């Protein structure tokens, strides 16, 4: 089994899926909720890191244009 690299787009899509599942789930399964919230936290941190890296790259490119 090959491990696919997580992308920003995939992370956002998974976050939206988790949110939708939690909002529409009528059963309260604490184990499931805990697992989903932990995964969502990981994905949010991943996205935040990706955005900071992109911002740094863009700043560097803009500095080179001056």
N, C-alpha and C positions, 0 to 999 in steps of 0.2 A: 504494500500500500504506500503510495507516495503522499507526502505531506505538502499540501498546497499552501503557499505563502498568503497570509491574510492581507487584504488590501483595505484601504480606507472605505471604498464603496461597499465592499462585502461587510465590513464592520458596521457601517451605518444601516445597511439592510437587515443585518441580524439584530441590531438594537431595535429597529422598528418592529421586527417580528416578535421580539421578546415583549415589548411594550403592548403590542396588540394582543398577544396571548394573555398577558397578565390582566389587561383591562376587560377582556371578554370571558375570562374563566370564572365560572360561578362557584366552583369548588375551591376551598381554601386548603391547599396542601402545603404546609409550612416547609417541608423538605424541598419541594419543587420551587417555591417562591425564593427560598434562600439560595438555591442553585442558580436560578435565573438572575437574581440581583447580583450575585458574585460575578457571573459571566458579563452582565451589563456593565458593571464597574470596570472590569478588565477591558471591555471594548471601548468604553468612554476614555479611559486612560490611553489606550492605543491611538484613538482618533486625535486626542489632544496632542500627543507626541508627534504624530504625523503632521498636524497643522503647524506646530512650532518649528519643525524641520523645514517645511515648505516656506514658512515666513522667513526663516534665516536664509534660505537659498535665494528667495526673491530680493531680500535686502542686499545680499551680496551682489546679485546681478545689477540692481539699481545703482549701487556704489560704483560698479565698473563702468556704467554708462556716463557718469559725471566726469 
